[in-house]
Amino acid sequence: ILITSKDSSDYDEKKIFDFFNSFNDSYLVRSAAGLLDFMPSDISKASGLKSLEGKGIIKLDETIVFGDSNNDIDMIKIASVSVAMKNSNKNIHQVADYITKYTNDEEGVGEFIYDFFQKCDN
């Protein structure tokens, strides 16, 4: 993880991304304001879920995932049900199946799960 200023005008973000993304075996993704994740190219939240599925621990077609940052996009794309938090960025909103009514700080995950399973029971 690289920690930068939350104010992107304090540094040249494009130069940072260009430098780190020039490595063939890694990538850089913003996970929050001021936080950049520098990862090996074969490691992500999605690869973690696939690994768990490969070991018989979970089934992706029975998985609900929640995300709010760019480092969640790959995971959101592979899950059976994907949920973007209300306060997540537009990239997450575009790929998720649902968007919560509430933010992370407003118990958005719990509210979504409650509502989702209430609808399943009906």
C-alpha positions as a Python dict, from the first residue, in 0.01 Angstrom:
ca = {
    (1, 'I'): (0, 0, 0),
    (2, 'L'): (124, 348, -86),
    (3, 'I'): (-3, 627, 132),
    (4, 'T'): (-37, 964, -37),
    (5, 'S'): (-208, 1289, 40),
    (6, 'K'): (-588, 1274, 23),
    (7, 'D'): (-564, 1585, -192),
    (8, 'S'): (-452, 1459, -532),
    (9, 'S'): (-338, 1810, -625),
    (10, 'D'): (-43, 1756, -388),
    (11, 'Y'): (120, 1508, -627),
    (12, 'D'): (112, 1394, -990),
    (13, 'E'): (-112, 1088, -969),
    (14, 'K'): (-72, 1007, -1339),
    (15, 'K'): (307, 980, -1299),
    (16, 'I'): (265, 750, -1000),
    (17, 'F'): (19, 525, -1187),
    (18, 'D'): (233, 525, -1502),
    (19, 'F'): (544, 429, -1306),
    (20, 'F'): (389, 145, -1107),
    (21, 'N'): (180, 15, -1396),
    (22, 'S'): (496, -7, -1610),
    (23, 'F'): (587, -326, -1422),
    (24, 'N'): (449, -623, -1616),
    (25, 'D'): (383, -838, -1313),
    (26, 'S'): (194, -586, -1097),
    (27, 'Y'): (-70, -315, -1097),
    (28, 'L'): (-174, -13, -895),
    (29, 'V'): (-531, 66, -792),
    (30, 'R'): (-681, 336, -569),
    (31, 'S'): (-853, 178, -271),
    (32, 'A'): (-945, 502, -91),
    (33, 'A'): (-852, 869, -87),
    (34, 'G'): (-482, 876, -13),
    (35, 'L'): (-436, 498, -46),
    (36, 'L'): (-298, 322, -352),
    (37, 'D'): (-263, -57, -357),
    (38, 'F'): (40, -192, -545),
    (39, 'M'): (-33, -560, -611),
    (40, 'P'): (112, -856, -800),
    (41, 'S'): (-92, -893, -1117),
    (42, 'D'): (-227, -1234, -1018),
    (43, 'I'): (-353, -1122, -674),
    (44, 'S'): (-687, -949, -613),
    (45, 'K'): (-1002, -991, -412),
    (46, 'A'): (-1144, -1184, -708),
    (47, 'S'): (-849, -1423, -715),
    (48, 'G'): (-895, -1476, -341),
    (49, 'L'): (-1260, -1572, -393),
    (50, 'K'): (-1167, -1802, -683),
    (51, 'S'): (-908, -1969, -462),
    (52, 'L'): (-1166, -2027, -188),
    (53, 'E'): (-1403, -2172, -446),
    (54, 'G'): (-1128, -2398, -582),
    (55, 'K'): (-1078, -2538, -233),
    (56, 'G'): (-1450, -2605, -196),
    (57, 'I'): (-1491, -2344, 78),
    (58, 'I'): (-1740, -2123, -108),
    (59, 'K'): (-1945, -2129, -427),
    (60, 'L'): (-1927, -1810, -632),
    (61, 'D'): (-2282, -1864, -755),
    (62, 'E'): (-2394, -1843, -390),
    (63, 'T'): (-2181, -1543, -294),
    (64, 'I'): (-2283, -1184, -216),
    (65, 'V'): (-2002, -928, -219),
    (66, 'F'): (-1994, -563, -117),
    (67, 'G'): (-1756, -303, -250),
    (68, 'D'): (-1685, 66, -242),
    (69, 'S'): (-1351, 121, -417),
    (70, 'N'): (-1173, 40, -741),
    (71, 'N'): (-991, -250, -577),
    (72, 'D'): (-1332, -422, -550),
    (73, 'I'): (-1426, -414, -921),
    (74, 'D'): (-1287, -758, -1016),
    (75, 'M'): (-1457, -916, -715),
    (76, 'I'): (-1787, -748, -799),
    (77, 'K'): (-1771, -880, -1154),
    (78, 'I'): (-1741, -1247, -1054),
    (79, 'A'): (-1986, -1279, -765),
    (80, 'S'): (-2339, -1403, -804),
    (81, 'V'): (-2477, -1093, -632),
    (82, 'S'): (-2270, -776, -618),
    (83, 'V'): (-2351, -469, -415),
    (84, 'A'): (-2197, -122, -428),
    (85, 'M'): (-2214, 90, -120),
    (86, 'K'): (-2407, 417, -154),
    (87, 'N'): (-2087, 613, -91),
    (88, 'S'): (-1876, 415, -339),
    (89, 'N'): (-1739, 570, -654),
    (90, 'K'): (-1914, 568, -990),
    (91, 'N'): (-1693, 286, -1125),
    (92, 'I'): (-1836, 52, -862),
    (93, 'H'): (-2192, 172, -920),
    (94, 'Q'): (-2158, 90, -1291),
    (95, 'V'): (-2063, -276, -1241),
    (96, 'A'): (-2261, -377, -932),
    (97, 'D'): (-2601, -546, -942),
    (98, 'Y'): (-2732, -331, -655),
    (99, 'I'): (-2648, -7, -478),
    (100, 'T'): (-2722, 22, -107),
    (101, 'K'): (-2956, 289, 29),
    (102, 'Y'): (-2703, 363, 303),
    (103, 'T'): (-2328, 421, 332),
    (104, 'N'): (-2070, 205, 510),
    (105, 'D'): (-2104, 431, 815),
    (106, 'E'): (-2483, 399, 814),
    (107, 'E'): (-2489, 17, 840),
    (108, 'G'): (-2546, -18, 465),
    (109, 'V'): (-2431, -381, 449),
    (110, 'G'): (-2663, -494, 728),
    (111, 'E'): (-2959, -300, 589),
    (112, 'F'): (-2904, -449, 243),
    (113, 'I'): (-2878, -806, 372),
    (114, 'Y'): (-3193, -766, 581),
    (115, 'D'): (-3391, -620, 288),
    (116, 'F'): (-3252, -872, 38),
    (117, 'F'): (-3349, -1177, 240),
    (118, 'Q'): (-3686, -1028, 336),
    (119, 'K'): (-3764, -1010, -37),
    (120, 'C'): (-3642, -1369, -85),
    (121, 'D'): (-3885, -1492, 180),
    (122, 'N'): (-4183, -1333, 3),
}
